[in-house]
Amino acid sequence: MNSILNQFNEKISNLVKNYVENLIFSKGISSFTDDLVAEFAQFGSDLTQFVIEYAEETIFRLSERKEQFVSLKKDKRNVVSIFGEIEYKRRYYENSDGEKVYLIDKLVGIMPKQRLLDNVRERLVDSAIDTSYEYAGGHAAYGVKISRQEVKNEIEELDLNQSFYDKATNKKQVENIYIIADEDHVHLQKGGIEEPRIIVVYDDIVSNGKRVELKSKRHLGGLYKSRIDDLWEEVATYLEENYDLEYVKRVFISGDGASWIKTGLTWINKSINILDRFHMVKAVNSIAGKDKIENKIRLFRKLRQMDFDGFKDICYEILSEELEKNTRINKEKLMKYILNNREGIENYYEYRKYIHGCSAEGHVSHVYSDRMSSRPMGWKSKNVNNMSKLRLLKADKISVKEIISKQGKIIDLNKYKEIKEKATKKMKESLNIKQVSIPAMTFGKIEDRIYFKELLANVAI
């Protein structure tokens, strides 16, 4: 242990000496800091290797180990740390029951076949949530390029179907709960699309200048395909665990009227179907046509009056004047869309004083589209699901560190408890050494120290 500290001491001395002799006149501060990062990364790699091998040697010498395990062979293993790739020596042991194990890997928490240390995986996944796989792979570990395929594999292998949230200790009492729902359209590598769903639950809004924030916001979603009931069951469970539902008067489910959204009405008590204003206005504007303000006014008046027969009459009047066949077909589809969502429109006008507006399109754009569909790229279905859930978790401020920590990595150390305790004690005892001071004004030769002091004096003047 003394040797590694002395090595650190020597490195600092050489770096400071290099600063004094070369920095001001030649390299400049930028080049020096680049060199410093490289030096410290290498030192971090060397130190990590040293600590692992030091622990291995400590285990090897323990009488408790000798009583339980026989050393079979010694080999090398490579792992990627944040400092770069590390190669360390380890021993393969066997006990009287025929169990074979690398004790050092068990005791420091490195799984069989694991190449990336957990904090590298954290960096990798955290970066991949917002950037390309290639960029994430190039910035997770110093001096190591992790392939796009390996990044993709890390995302695909994550188990995100578990809960990462703490249950509420006290259920909230609110009169209204708001649920907004929508989906994105993501292209697949082999053709076709997937539609990751997004559901946002909140219970009020807060004005923050020109912006409006949703209170107690929670995101749910991912790929559900024919399992849409599973998604709404998750929503219902979340409401049950976090709200006093007897106190709640209304739960507004707002969206574009899709059948999967209306499924929520069968799962959520006191729920009210709302066709969000964005889709309603978009449809009416398209039916009315460009620069047809009078038609638009007439159509909206009929909707506010909930006169759907009158709305249909105006639509047919507009259709009779439309000469372009495809435009006429499209307008007729939009008319049917409005009429099929009569309940959602009636509820919108009846409960308008409670409704804040629907921001589903904005959530889809911000949470999903920015990463998965706004740029030309192809995805695998599994990664569409996992990337969707990762972005939802990030939107709820769940850290990647917490996600990685819950990936089922369980190392049973009960068999090795005595060895671990003895090895830990031995290593702690070895740290009771004379403190090594990091040089500041004591590096180098006497001439160097005098020069450095004079330099600082001149700068002070």
Secondary structure per residue as TSV (DSSP state, phi and psi in degrees):
chain	resnum	aa	ss	phi	psi
A	1	M	-	360.0	-36.6
A	2	N	H	-58.7	-37.2
A	3	S	H	-64.6	-39.8
A	4	I	H	-69.0	-36.1
A	5	L	H	-70.0	-38.3
A	6	N	H	-65.7	-35.4
A	7	Q	H	-64.1	-42.4
A	8	F	H	-60.9	-44.0
A	9	N	H	-57.6	-45.2
A	10	E	H	-66.9	-39.4
A	11	K	H	-61.5	-46.7
A	12	I	H	-61.5	-42.4
A	13	S	H	-58.7	-46.9
A	14	N	H	-65.7	-37.7
A	15	L	H	-65.8	-44.3
A	16	V	H	-66.9	-39.4
A	17	K	H	-62.8	-41.5
A	18	N	H	-61.4	-39.7
A	19	Y	I	-59.5	-48.4
A	20	V	I	-66.1	-44.2
A	21	E	I	-81.1	-30.0
A	22	N	I	-120.2	-28.6
A	23	L	I	-60.7	-54.0
A	24	I	I	-64.0	-38.2
A	25	F	I	-94.7	-17.6
A	26	S	I	-134.0	-65.2
A	27	K	I	-76.1	-36.8
A	28	G	H	84.9	158.4
A	29	I	H	-66.6	-33.2
A	30	S	H	-64.1	-48.6
A	31	S	H	-63.6	-37.6
A	32	F	H	-63.0	-43.2
A	33	T	H	-67.8	-34.0
A	34	D	H	-59.7	-46.1
A	35	D	H	-62.8	-37.1
A	36	L	H	-64.9	-42.8
A	37	V	H	-60.1	-46.3
A	38	A	H	-62.4	-42.4
A	39	E	H	-62.9	-46.0
A	40	F	H	-69.9	-34.3
A	41	A	H	-63.0	-44.3
A	42	Q	H	-64.4	-41.1
A	43	F	H	-65.0	-40.6
A	44	G	H	-61.0	-40.0
A	45	S	H	-64.2	-45.8
A	46	D	H	-62.7	-41.2
A	47	L	H	-66.4	-41.7
A	48	T	H	-62.7	-45.4
A	49	Q	H	-59.0	-45.1
A	50	F	H	-60.3	-45.5
A	51	V	H	-64.4	-42.9
A	52	I	H	-62.4	-47.1
A	53	E	H	-70.0	-32.4
A	54	Y	H	-65.0	-41.0
A	55	A	H	-66.6	-38.8
A	56	E	H	-60.2	-45.9
A	57	E	H	-65.5	-36.6
A	58	T	H	-62.7	-44.5
A	59	I	H	-61.5	-43.8
A	60	F	H	-59.9	-34.5
A	61	R	H	-87.3	-8.9
A	62	L	-	-68.9	134.6
A	63	S	H	-65.7	-33.8
A	64	E	H	-62.7	-37.5
A	65	R	H	-67.2	-43.1
A	66	K	H	-63.0	-30.2
A	67	E	H	-73.4	-27.0
A	68	Q	H	-108.7	-33.5
A	69	F	E	-131.0	140.6
A	70	V	E	-104.8	135.5
A	71	S	E	-78.2	125.7
A	72	L	E	-95.9	-44.9
A	73	K	E	-161.1	169.3
A	74	K	E	-126.1	130.0
A	75	D	E	-139.7	-169.8
A	76	K	E	-120.4	153.6
A	77	R	E	-138.5	145.0
A	78	N	E	-114.5	132.5
A	79	V	E	-133.4	159.4
A	80	V	E	-104.7	120.4
A	81	S	E	-106.6	175.2
A	82	I	T	-65.6	-20.1
A	83	F	T	-84.6	-8.7
A	84	G	E	124.7	-168.8
A	85	E	E	-77.4	138.2
A	86	I	E	-123.7	132.6
A	87	E	E	-114.1	128.4
A	88	Y	E	-135.3	157.1
A	89	K	E	-93.5	143.5
A	90	R	E	-148.0	162.0
A	91	R	E	-113.5	146.8
A	92	Y	E	-100.9	125.1
A	93	Y	E	-116.7	158.2
A	94	E	E	-137.9	137.4
A	95	N	E	-100.7	-177.4
A	96	S	T	-67.9	-19.6
A	97	D	T	-86.7	0.5
A	98	G	-	87.2	4.1
A	99	E	-	-73.0	130.5
A	100	K	E	-113.2	134.6
A	101	V	E	-157.1	148.7
A	102	Y	-	-91.5	102.1
A	103	L	H	-61.2	-39.7
A	104	I	H	-63.9	-38.3
A	105	D	H	-64.2	-42.0
A	106	K	H	-60.5	-47.7
A	107	L	H	-75.5	-24.6
A	108	V	H	-99.7	0.7
A	109	G	T	83.6	33.1
A	110	I	-	-104.6	121.4
A	111	M	-	-78.9	156.0
A	112	P	T	-57.7	138.0
A	113	K	T	68.3	4.0
A	114	Q	-	-75.8	123.5
A	115	R	-	-99.7	-37.4
A	116	L	B	-101.0	128.5
A	117	L	-	-65.3	157.6
A	118	D	H	-59.4	-38.2
A	119	N	H	-71.2	-23.8
A	120	V	H	-71.0	-42.5
A	121	R	H	-60.7	-39.6
A	122	E	H	-59.8	-48.0
A	123	R	H	-62.2	-41.2
A	124	L	H	-61.8	-52.0
A	125	V	H	-67.5	-42.8
A	126	D	H	-59.6	-41.1
A	127	S	H	-71.2	-40.1
A	128	A	H	-66.6	-22.4
A	129	I	T	-62.1	-32.6
A	130	D	T	-114.3	-17.7
A	131	T	S	-128.0	178.5
A	132	S	-	-69.3	159.3
A	133	Y	H	-60.2	-37.7
A	134	E	H	-64.3	-44.9
A	135	Y	H	-64.7	-44.6
A	136	A	H	-59.6	-41.5
A	137	G	H	-67.2	-22.9
A	138	G	H	-92.4	-3.8
A	139	H	H	-129.5	11.0
A	140	A	S	-86.3	-31.1
A	141	A	B	-138.0	142.1
A	142	Y	T	-66.1	125.3
A	143	G	T	72.6	9.4
A	144	V	B	-121.9	129.2
A	145	K	-	-99.0	110.9
A	146	I	-	-92.3	128.8
A	147	S	-	-65.7	156.1
A	148	R	H	-58.4	-39.3
A	149	Q	H	-63.8	-39.2
A	150	E	H	-68.2	-38.0
A	151	V	H	-63.1	-45.4
A	152	K	H	-59.4	-42.1
A	153	N	H	-63.5	-39.9
A	154	E	H	-61.8	-41.8
A	155	I	H	-65.7	-43.8
A	156	E	H	-66.3	-32.0
A	157	E	T	-84.7	-5.6
A	158	L	-	-68.5	138.2
A	159	D	-	-95.5	105.0
A	160	L	-	-112.9	13.5
A	161	N	S	-93.0	15.1
A	162	Q	S	-106.8	170.0
A	163	S	-	-89.2	135.8
A	164	F	-	-114.5	14.2
A	165	Y	S	-113.2	148.7
A	166	D	-	-85.4	141.1
A	167	K	-	-72.5	145.3
A	168	A	-	-67.3	135.9
A	169	T	S	-78.2	-34.1
A	170	N	S	-127.5	122.7
A	171	K	-	-71.3	137.8
A	172	K	B	-76.5	146.3
A	173	Q	-	-111.7	107.7
A	174	V	-	-134.6	155.3
A	175	E	S	-83.2	-35.9
A	176	N	E	-124.3	137.6
A	177	I	E	-121.6	141.9
A	178	Y	E	-118.7	131.7
A	179	I	E	-124.7	122.2
A	180	I	E	-115.8	139.9
A	181	A	E	-138.9	144.0
A	182	D	E	-164.4	-178.2
A	183	E	E	-143.5	160.4
A	184	D	-	-108.6	170.1
A	185	H	-	-126.6	110.4
A	186	V	E	-113.7	128.4
A	187	H	E	-77.1	139.8
A	188	L	B	-96.8	157.8
A	189	Q	T	-59.8	-39.6
A	190	K	T	-101.7	25.4
A	191	G	S	93.6	159.7
A	192	G	-	86.0	178.3
A	193	I	E	-134.6	157.6
A	194	E	E	-116.9	153.6
A	195	E	-	-121.6	84.9
A	196	P	-	-65.8	131.0
A	197	R	E	-87.8	153.0
A	198	I	E	-136.7	132.0
A	199	I	E	-126.9	129.2
A	200	V	E	-118.3	124.9
A	201	V	E	-110.9	134.1
A	202	Y	E	-152.2	172.5
A	203	D	S	-128.6	-0.7
A	204	D	E	-172.9	174.2
A	205	I	E	-124.6	152.8
A	206	V	E	-129.7	127.7
A	207	S	E	-81.7	128.4
A	208	N	E	-126.9	83.9
A	209	G	T	69.2	-127.4
A	210	K	T	-83.6	-11.2
A	211	R	E	-96.0	153.0
A	212	V	E	-118.3	127.9
A	213	E	E	-107.6	144.2
A	214	L	E	-90.3	129.1
A	215	K	E	-83.7	143.8
A	216	S	T	52.9	43.0
A	217	K	-	-74.1	137.0
A	218	R	E	-138.9	133.7
A	219	H	E	-104.1	136.9
A	220	L	E	-135.8	151.9
A	221	G	E	155.5	-164.2
A	222	G	E	129.6	-162.6
A	223	L	-	-89.4	127.3
A	224	Y	-	-127.9	-21.3
A	225	K	T	47.3	-115.0
A	226	S	T	-83.0	6.3
A	227	R	-	-108.9	37.2
A	228	I	H	-64.0	-27.3
A	229	D	H	-62.7	-31.5
A	230	D	H	-62.8	-39.4
A	231	L	H	-65.8	-45.1
A	232	W	H	-70.0	-28.0
A	233	E	H	-64.7	-39.1
A	234	E	H	-62.3	-41.0
A	235	V	H	-64.2	-46.2
A	236	A	H	-61.5	-39.4
A	237	T	H	-65.1	-42.5
A	238	Y	H	-60.0	-44.1
A	239	L	H	-63.5	-42.8
A	240	E	H	-62.8	-38.1
A	241	E	H	-80.6	-17.0
A	242	N	H	-120.4	-13.2
A	243	Y	B	-129.7	147.4
A	244	D	-	-79.9	95.1
A	245	L	T	-71.0	-19.2
A	246	E	T	-69.7	-30.1
A	247	Y	T	-78.7	-28.6
A	248	V	-	-66.6	136.5
A	249	K	-	-99.6	-37.8
A	250	R	E	-144.0	140.7
A	251	V	E	-123.1	108.9
A	252	F	E	-87.5	123.0
A	253	I	E	-107.2	110.1
A	254	S	E	-114.8	137.1
A	255	G	E	-175.2	-158.8
A	256	D	S	-92.0	9.7
A	257	G	-	87.3	6.6
A	258	A	-	-61.4	151.0
A	259	S	H	-62.0	-35.3
A	260	W	H	-66.5	-29.0
A	261	I	H	-73.8	-40.9
A	262	K	H	-66.6	-20.7
A	263	T	T	-58.4	-30.0
A	264	G	H	-61.7	-24.6
A	265	L	H	-64.6	-27.0
A	266	T	H	-83.9	-13.6
A	267	W	H	-101.9	-30.2
A	268	I	S	-105.9	117.5
A	269	N	T	-65.4	145.6
A	270	K	T	63.5	21.0
A	271	S	E	-81.4	148.5
A	272	I	E	-129.4	125.8
A	273	N	E	-77.2	126.6
A	274	I	E	-127.2	126.3
A	275	L	E	-85.1	117.8
A	276	D	-	-66.6	149.3
A	277	R	H	-61.6	-33.6
A	278	F	H	-56.6	-50.3
A	279	H	H	-72.5	-34.3
A	280	M	H	-64.3	-47.8
A	281	V	H	-64.2	-41.3
A	282	K	H	-60.1	-43.3
A	283	A	H	-66.9	-45.9
A	284	V	H	-63.6	-41.7
A	285	N	H	-61.1	-40.9
A	286	S	H	-68.8	-36.4
A	287	I	H	-66.4	-44.5
A	288	A	H	-64.3	-36.6
A	289	G	-	92.3	160.2
A	290	K	T	-64.0	139.0
A	291	D	T	62.2	16.7
A	292	K	-	-104.4	65.4
A	293	I	H	-62.6	-38.8
A	294	E	H	-62.1	-42.3
A	295	N	H	-61.7	-41.0
A	296	K	H	-62.6	-44.7
A	297	I	H	-62.2	-43.0
A	298	R	H	-64.9	-41.8
A	299	L	H	-65.2	-45.7
A	300	F	H	-67.0	-33.2
A	301	R	H	-62.3	-42.6
A	302	K	H	-65.8	-37.1
A	303	L	H	-67.0	-42.2
A	304	R	H	-63.2	-33.6
A	305	Q	T	-82.0	-4.4
A	306	M	T	57.2	33.7
A	307	D	-	-97.9	84.9
A	308	F	H	-76.9	-26.6
A	309	D	H	-67.3	-42.0
A	310	G	H	-65.0	-38.0
A	311	F	H	-60.3	-44.2
A	312	K	H	-64.7	-39.2
A	313	D	H	-61.7	-42.7
A	314	I	H	-65.2	-39.4
A	315	C	H	-60.8	-44.8
A	316	Y	H	-65.4	-33.0
A	317	E	H	-62.8	-42.9
A	318	I	H	-67.5	-40.6
A	319	L	H	-64.6	-36.0
A	320	S	H	-66.5	-21.9
A	321	E	T	-96.2	-5.6
A	322	E	-	-85.8	120.9
A	323	L	-	-89.8	-28.7
A	324	E	-	-78.9	119.8
A	325	K	H	-61.1	-49.7
A	326	N	H	-63.4	-39.0
A	327	T	H	-64.5	-40.6
A	328	R	H	-64.0	-41.8
A	329	I	H	-62.9	-42.3
A	330	N	H	-64.7	-42.0
A	331	K	H	-66.4	-35.5
A	332	E	H	-66.4	-38.7
A	333	K	H	-62.3	-40.7
A	334	L	H	-67.8	-35.2
A	335	M	H	-62.2	-45.5
A	336	K	H	-64.7	-35.2
A	337	Y	H	-59.8	-45.7
A	338	I	H	-64.5	-45.7
A	339	L	H	-66.6	-33.6
A	340	N	H	-72.5	-15.5
A	341	N	T	-111.7	33.2
A	342	R	H	-56.2	-47.1
A	343	E	H	-58.7	-45.0
A	344	G	H	-62.9	-34.9
A	345	I	H	-73.9	-42.4
A	346	E	H	-59.9	-43.5
A	347	N	H	-66.0	-35.8
A	348	Y	H	-58.9	-47.2
A	349	Y	H	-75.6	-31.5
A	350	E	H	-70.1	-38.8
A	351	Y	T	-107.4	24.3
A	352	R	T	-57.8	-33.8
A	353	K	T	-67.9	-20.2
A	354	Y	T	-93.7	-21.1
A	355	I	-	-85.7	137.6
A	356	H	-	-94.1	-9.0
A	357	G	-	103.1	160.0
A	358	C	-	-110.1	124.9
A	359	S	-	-107.5	25.4
A	360	A	H	-59.2	-43.5
A	361	E	H	-60.2	-40.9
A	362	G	H	-65.4	-39.1
A	363	H	H	-67.5	-41.1
A	364	V	I	-60.7	-44.4
A	365	S	I	-63.2	-47.4
A	366	H	I	-73.3	-42.1
A	367	V	I	-85.6	-43.3
A	368	Y	I	-103.0	-59.8
A	369	S	I	-59.9	-39.1
A	370	D	H	-54.5	-29.4
A	371	R	H	-105.8	-34.4
A	372	M	H	-110.9	-26.9
A	373	S	T	-129.6	-9.0
A	374	S	S	-80.4	-14.4
A	375	R	S	-121.8	149.8
A	376	P	S	-68.4	110.9
A	377	M	-	-161.0	158.1
A	378	G	-	-115.3	143.1
A	379	W	B	-123.1	160.9
A	380	K	-	-92.4	148.5
A	381	S	H	-56.4	-43.3
A	382	K	H	-59.7	-40.1
A	383	N	H	-76.5	-27.9
A	384	V	H	-60.9	-45.6
A	385	N	H	-63.2	-49.3
A	386	N	H	-69.7	-38.6
A	387	M	H	-66.3	-37.6
A	388	S	H	-59.0	-48.4
A	389	K	H	-67.4	-36.8
A	390	L	H	-62.2	-42.9
A	391	R	H	-70.2	-32.0
A	392	L	H	-66.7	-43.1
A	393	L	H	-63.6	-40.8
A	394	K	H	-64.7	-38.5
A	395	A	H	-62.4	-27.7
A	396	D	T	-92.9	11.5
A	397	K	T	62.7	33.8
A	398	I	-	-88.3	123.4
A	399	S	-	-75.0	149.6
A	400	V	H	-64.3	-31.7
A	401	K	H	-58.0	-42.5
A	402	E	H	-68.5	-37.5
A	403	I	H	-64.0	-47.2
A	404	I	H	-64.9	-36.4
A	405	S	H	-66.6	-17.8
A	406	K	T	-106.4	25.9
A	407	Q	S	-91.1	29.0
A	408	G	S	75.9	14.7
A	409	K	-	-81.4	98.8
A	410	I	-	-119.9	117.1
A	411	I	-	-109.7	114.3
A	412	D	-	-77.6	111.7
A	413	L	-	-105.2	7.6
A	414	N	G	-59.8	-38.6
A	415	K	G	-66.7	-25.5
A	416	Y	G	-111.7	16.0
A	417	K	H	-58.1	-46.8
A	418	E	H	-65.0	-43.2
A	419	I	H	-63.1	-42.8
A	420	K	H	-62.2	-46.0
A	421	E	H	-63.7	-43.0
A	422	K	H	-67.5	-41.3
A	423	A	H	-65.4	-40.7
A	424	T	H	-61.9	-43.6
A	425	K	H	-62.6	-44.4
A	426	K	H	-60.9	-43.0
A	427	M	H	-69.0	-37.2
A	428	K	H	-63.6	-40.3
A	429	E	H	-63.6	-35.3
A	430	S	H	-69.7	-15.8
A	431	L	T	-83.8	-7.7
A	432	N	-	-78.6	69.9
A	433	I	S	-121.9	168.0
A	434	K	-	-63.0	130.5
A	435	Q	-	-62.7	135.4
A	436	V	-	-101.6	121.5
A	437	S	-	-81.4	136.2
A	438	I	-	-78.9	126.4
A	439	P	-	-66.6	139.5
A	440	A	S	-126.8	-60.9
A	441	M	S	-111.7	13.0
A	442	T	-	-119.1	16.5
A	443	F	-	-82.4	160.1
A	444	G	S	66.8	-164.2
A	445	K	-	-79.0	170.9
A	446	I	H	-58.6	-40.2
A	447	E	H	-61.7	-37.7
A	448	D	H	-64.3	-43.2
A	449	R	H	-65.6	-41.4
A	450	I	H	-62.3	-43.5
A	451	Y	H	-61.3	-44.6
A	452	F	H	-64.8	-41.5
A	453	K	H	-64.0	-42.8
A	454	E	H	-64.6	-37.6
A	455	L	H	-62.5	-45.8
A	456	L	H	-64.2	-36.6
A	457	A	H	-63.3	-42.5
A	458	N	H	-64.4	-39.7
A	459	V	H	-64.4	-39.6
A	460	A	H	-62.6	-37.1
A	461	I	-	-67.0	360.0
